[in-house]
Amino acid sequence: MDLINQPLPWYIAGPLIAITMLSLLLVGKNFGMSSNLRTMCTALGADKTCDFFCFDWKGQRWNLLVMLGAVIGGFIAVNYLSGSNTPEINPEVINNLKVLGFESAGSNYLPLELFGTSVFSSVKGIFILLIGGILVGFGARYAGGCTSGHAISGLSNLQLPSLIAVIGFFIGGLVMVHLIFPLIF
Amino acid sequence: MKGIVYLVIGIFFGIVMLKSEAASWFRIYEMFQFKAFHMYGIIGSALALGVIFIQLIKRYKIKTFNGEQIHFTDKNKSVYRYLFGGIIFGLGWALAGACPGPMFTLLGAGFFPIIIVILGALLGTWFYGLLKNKLPH
């Protein structure tokens, strides 16, 4: 019972993600979460603005259910499985973050500076989260997939385009963390 | 009725994302600092097993539970869209600390500011749709 309250080690989590992909393949679908963003845009009326959103979004209902499941999974993990315990990140990283002004590093699941409810009254905080989201949404569609579609599904199928995309993910991530973070935090 | 299957797969995935800490902004930051093996271990082991699964499906022509053929379509060959799109995605992934799966898991977990990230992701997707024909692919 105590095991359930422990974080999942990488060698359990990774295979469970592969099993998620396999399960979807075995029911005739593909693992890719960012497609849901396009589906939601269409459902919200974006099909009136350009062709890219003109498709039968109801055919993607299954993926919206996967997404809804991911929401419920988050609820279950936090409320019944001690899911929001503080990750044991590298002490050096905690120090780095404190220098940048993230006082909550090492004592929370997410940085309170960005994900505490006080962020709703911080223009800078809202701006950072909004820009982060825009880049994720834009980039995922431009690249034709995100971490699940390219890094897991695509690379598992040995797709060169997915390798290029994942290299791109890392270039972007490294530039953000090493070059842009010192400027904005 | 089949909807339940998708819902259950999603719940499973959501629990794994949160419990493995792959949904933690701190873990993503740590990954891009190369200061821990954790995230690389998750992606690497998922991939190692994923490659085996797909090879087995192809070699033994494993069918879906409904008896249909499992199709794998090759992604279109190009460099621009994957590289530029990938870089833009990576910038956002590091800044918001969440990719399109975990952002929904975090919503369920009660971290409500993630709503701003989700709203941004919808806007970003819409912007892409508007600009698609003007971008190099």
Interface residues (C-beta under 8 A of the other chain):
Chain A: P7 L8 W10 Y11 I12 A13 G14 P15 L16 I17 A18 I19 T20 M21 L22 S23 L24 L25 L26 V27 G28 K29 M33 S34 N36 L37 R38 M40 C41 L44 A46 T49 C50 F52 F53 R61 W62 N63 L65 V66 M67 L68 G69 A70 V71 I72 G73 G74 F75 I76 A77 V78 L81 G83 S84 P87 I89 N90 E92 V93 N96 L97 A105 Y109 L110 P111 L114 F115 G116 T117 V119 F120 G125 I126 I128 L129 L130 I131 G132 G133 I134 L135 V136 G137 F138 G139 A140 R141 Y142 A143 G144 C146 T147 S148 H150 A151 I152 S153 G154 L155 S156 N157 L158 Q159 L160 P161 S162 I164 A165 V166 I167 G168 F169 F170 I171 G172 G173 L174 V175 M176 V177 H178 I180
Chain B: K2 G3 V5 Y6 L7 V8 I9 G10 I11 F12 F13 G14 I15 V16 M17 L18 K19 S20 E21 A22 A23 S24 W25 F26 R27 I28 Y29 E30 M31 F32 Q33 K35 A36 F37 H38 M39 Y40 G41 I42 I43 G44 S45 A46 L47 A48 L49 G50 V51 F53 I54 I57 I62 T64 F65 N66 E68 I70 F72 D74 K75 N76 K77 S78 V79 R81 Y82 L83 F84 G85 G86 I87 I88 F89 G90 L91 G92 W93 A94 L95 A96 G97 A98 C99 P100 G101 P102 M103 F104 T105 L106 L107 G108 A109 G110 F111 F112 P113 I114 I116 V117 I118 L119 G120 A121 L122 L123 G124 T125 W126 F127 Y128 G129 L130 K132 L135
